[in-house]
């Protein structure tokens, strides 16, 4: 229901009933009759969810699967932010089909090495690298600030082959020295724009 219409209805009911029926009572009555029609009024306060989970998750409340899905969703959003409005439309489908599943595998393999009490301290850095920087995002331990995984994308230009985006990651196990390949996506013969442009 439109906001102005809802407010008008509440005012009209309050005036007609001389305040004996409050808008809250009316809303509760309508919600009781139309539980399936949640668009009629705002959702009750118990349905409200916040974007950022609490930093102090009780052990009994922690759900590993939900946490991992949230981490993967953040990774996807950071990647799209890195691509910017010029690169994203061109490579988004291939990224979702080829690279994202490999990112999920890398995150899951690494997270399997952490006990639950340490896993819930893992976070994704908030700002990808701009310009020609390779950084997409890092996963770090929030307690000590140390990186666990670093996800990068490098621009490759092999002779006579055009430009490619090589996605890879580095891990703390080898002190971030080795490239662990996630896949490559072809751009075109001409130079791609800078990241986040």
ChimeraX attribute file (.defattr): number of C-alpha atoms within 10 A of each C-alpha:
attribute: neighborCount
match mode: 1-to-1
recipient: residues
	/A:1	10
	/A:2	10
	/A:3	10
	/A:4	9
	/A:5	10
	/A:6	15
	/A:7	12
	/A:8	12
	/A:9	14
	/A:10	17
	/A:11	14
	/A:12	13
	/A:13	17
	/A:14	16
	/A:15	13
	/A:16	10
	/A:17	10
	/A:18	10
	/A:19	11
	/A:20	11
	/A:21	14
	/A:22	15
	/A:23	18
	/A:24	10
	/A:25	11
	/A:26	15
	/A:27	16
	/A:28	13
	/A:29	11
	/A:30	14
	/A:31	19
	/A:32	10
	/A:33	10
	/A:34	13
	/A:35	10
	/A:36	9
	/A:37	10
	/A:38	12
	/A:39	12
	/A:40	15
	/A:41	16
	/A:42	12
	/A:43	11
	/A:44	10
	/A:45	7
	/A:46	6
	/A:47	8
	/A:48	7
	/A:49	8
	/A:50	7
	/A:51	5
	/A:52	6
	/A:53	10
	/A:54	8
	/A:55	8
	/A:56	9
	/A:57	13
	/A:58	9
	/A:59	10
	/A:60	6
	/A:61	7
	/A:62	14
	/A:63	12
	/A:64	13
	/A:65	9
	/A:66	10
	/A:67	15
	/A:68	18
	/A:69	12
	/A:70	13
	/A:71	18
	/A:72	19
	/A:73	14
	/A:74	17
	/A:75	24
	/A:76	20
	/A:77	12
	/A:78	19
	/A:79	23
	/A:80	20
	/A:81	19
	/A:82	26
	/A:83	24
	/A:84	16
	/A:85	13
	/A:86	14
	/A:87	18
	/A:88	18
	/A:89	11
	/A:90	13
	/A:91	16
	/A:92	15
	/A:93	11
	/A:94	13
	/A:95	20
	/A:96	12
	/A:97	10
	/A:98	14
	/A:99	21
	/A:100	20
	/A:101	14
	/A:102	18
	/A:103	21
	/A:104	18
	/A:105	12
	/A:106	17
	/A:107	18
	/A:108	13
	/A:109	11
	/A:110	16
	/A:111	18
	/A:112	10
	/A:113	10
	/A:114	12
	/A:115	9
	/A:116	14
	/A:117	11
	/A:118	13
	/A:119	17
	/A:120	21
	/A:121	16
	/A:122	21
	/A:123	18
	/A:124	19
	/A:125	17
	/A:126	12
	/A:127	13
	/A:128	21
	/A:129	16
	/A:130	17
	/A:131	11
	/A:132	13
	/A:133	15
	/A:134	20
	/A:135	18
	/A:136	28
	/A:137	24
	/A:138	24
	/A:139	21
	/A:140	18
	/A:141	18
	/A:142	15
	/A:143	10
	/A:144	8
	/A:145	12
	/A:146	13
	/A:147	20
	/A:148	20
	/A:149	21
	/A:150	20
	/A:151	23
	/A:152	23
	/A:153	24
	/A:154	16
	/A:155	19
	/A:156	16
	/A:157	17
	/A:158	9
	/A:159	7
	/A:160	7
	/A:161	11
	/A:162	14
	/A:163	19
	/A:164	20
	/A:165	18
	/A:166	18
	/A:167	24
	/A:168	22
	/A:169	22
	/A:170	20
	/A:171	20
	/A:172	14
	/A:173	11
	/A:174	9
	/A:175	10
	/A:176	15
	/A:177	11
	/A:178	13
	/A:179	14
	/A:180	14
	/A:181	15
	/A:182	20
	/A:183	16
	/A:184	19
	/A:185	18
	/A:186	17
	/A:187	18
	/A:188	12
	/A:189	12
	/A:190	9
	/A:191	12
	/A:192	14
	/A:193	13
	/A:194	15
	/A:195	21
	/A:196	19
	/A:197	14
